[in-house]
């Protein structure tokens, strides 16, 4: 887990702990809007990863097909790696209740 993911997880842990201590906070509009924003953020990140992997698939196919394959290697175009999820990124988190 990189530093940004760790920081994000820590902040969400603090928010979760606060909502457990203060049940009225869980029902407030600010909390609901924050959790909605977190869900939107996670969905955008997930969609971006899917778009990236789709782009890599198309690129890798393009450099392997004729006549592109004749030019790809001499000009330094090589097969690219896919974005791989870490174990904790396999499932979409559920922040809102």
C-alpha positions as CSV (number, residue, x, y, z in Angstrom):
1,X,0.0,0.0,0.0
2,X,1.5,3.3,-1.0
3,X,1.6,6.3,1.3
4,X,-1.5,8.1,-0.2
5,X,-3.6,4.9,0.2
6,X,-2.4,4.6,3.8
7,X,-3.2,8.2,4.6
8,X,-6.7,7.9,3.0
9,X,-7.4,4.7,5.0
10,X,-6.2,6.3,8.2
11,X,-8.5,9.3,7.7
12,X,-11.5,7.1,6.9
13,X,-10.7,5.1,10.1
14,X,-10.9,8.3,12.2
15,X,-14.2,9.3,10.6
16,X,-15.6,5.8,11.2
17,X,-14.5,5.9,14.9
18,X,-16.1,9.3,15.3
19,X,-19.4,8.2,13.9
20,X,-19.4,5.2,16.3
21,X,-18.9,7.6,19.2
22,X,-21.4,10.1,18.1
23,X,-24.5,8.4,16.5
24,X,-26.1,11.8,15.7
25,X,-23.1,12.6,13.5
26,X,-23.9,9.6,11.3
27,X,-27.3,11.1,10.5
28,X,-26.0,14.6,9.8
29,X,-26.0,16.0,6.2
30,X,-22.2,16.7,6.4
31,X,-21.5,13.1,7.2
32,X,-23.8,11.8,4.5
33,X,-22.3,14.2,1.9
34,X,-18.8,13.2,2.9
35,X,-19.5,9.5,2.6
36,X,-21.2,10.1,-0.7
37,X,-18.1,12.0,-1.9
38,X,-15.9,9.1,-0.8
39,X,-18.0,6.7,-2.7
40,X,-17.8,8.8,-5.8
41,X,-14.0,9.1,-5.5
42,X,-13.6,5.4,-5.1
43,X,-15.8,4.8,-8.2
44,X,-13.8,7.3,-10.2
45,X,-10.6,5.6,-9.2
46,X,-12.0,2.2,-10.2
47,X,-13.2,3.5,-13.5
48,X,-9.9,5.1,-14.2
49,X,-8.1,1.8,-13.6
50,X,-10.5,0.0,-15.9
51,X,-9.9,2.7,-18.6
52,X,-6.1,2.4,-18.2
53,X,-6.2,-1.4,-18.5
54,X,-8.4,-1.1,-21.6
55,X,-6.0,1.4,-23.1
56,X,-3.0,-0.9,-22.4
57,X,-4.8,-3.9,-24.0
58,X,-5.5,-1.9,-27.1
59,X,-1.9,-0.6,-27.2
60,X,-0.4,-4.1,-26.7
61,X,-2.6,-5.5,-29.5
62,X,-1.7,-2.6,-31.8
63,X,2.1,-3.1,-31.5
64,X,1.7,-6.8,-32.2
65,X,-0.3,-6.6,-35.4
66,X,1.1,-6.2,-38.8
67,X,2.3,-3.6,-40.1
68,X,2.6,-1.9,-36.7
69,X,4.8,-4.7,-35.4
70,X,7.5,-3.9,-38.0
71,X,7.9,-0.4,-36.6
72,X,7.1,-0.8,-32.9
73,X,10.3,-2.5,-31.8
74,X,12.8,-0.3,-33.7
75,X,11.1,2.8,-32.3
76,X,11.1,1.5,-28.8
77,X,7.4,0.6,-28.3
78,X,7.2,-2.3,-26.0
79,X,4.3,-4.2,-24.3
80,X,3.0,-2.3,-21.3
81,X,1.9,-3.8,-17.9
82,X,-1.6,-3.7,-16.6
83,X,-2.6,-2.0,-13.4
84,X,-2.8,-4.7,-10.8
85,X,-5.0,-4.4,-7.8
86,X,-3.5,-5.1,-4.4
87,X,-5.4,-7.5,-2.2
88,X,-7.1,-4.7,-0.3
89,X,-8.2,-3.1,-3.7
90,X,-10.0,-6.1,-5.0
91,X,-13.4,-5.2,-3.6
92,X,-15.1,-1.8,-3.6
93,X,-15.2,-0.4,0.0
94,X,-18.6,0.3,1.5
95,X,-18.3,3.6,3.4
96,X,-21.9,4.6,3.6
97,X,-24.5,2.8,5.6
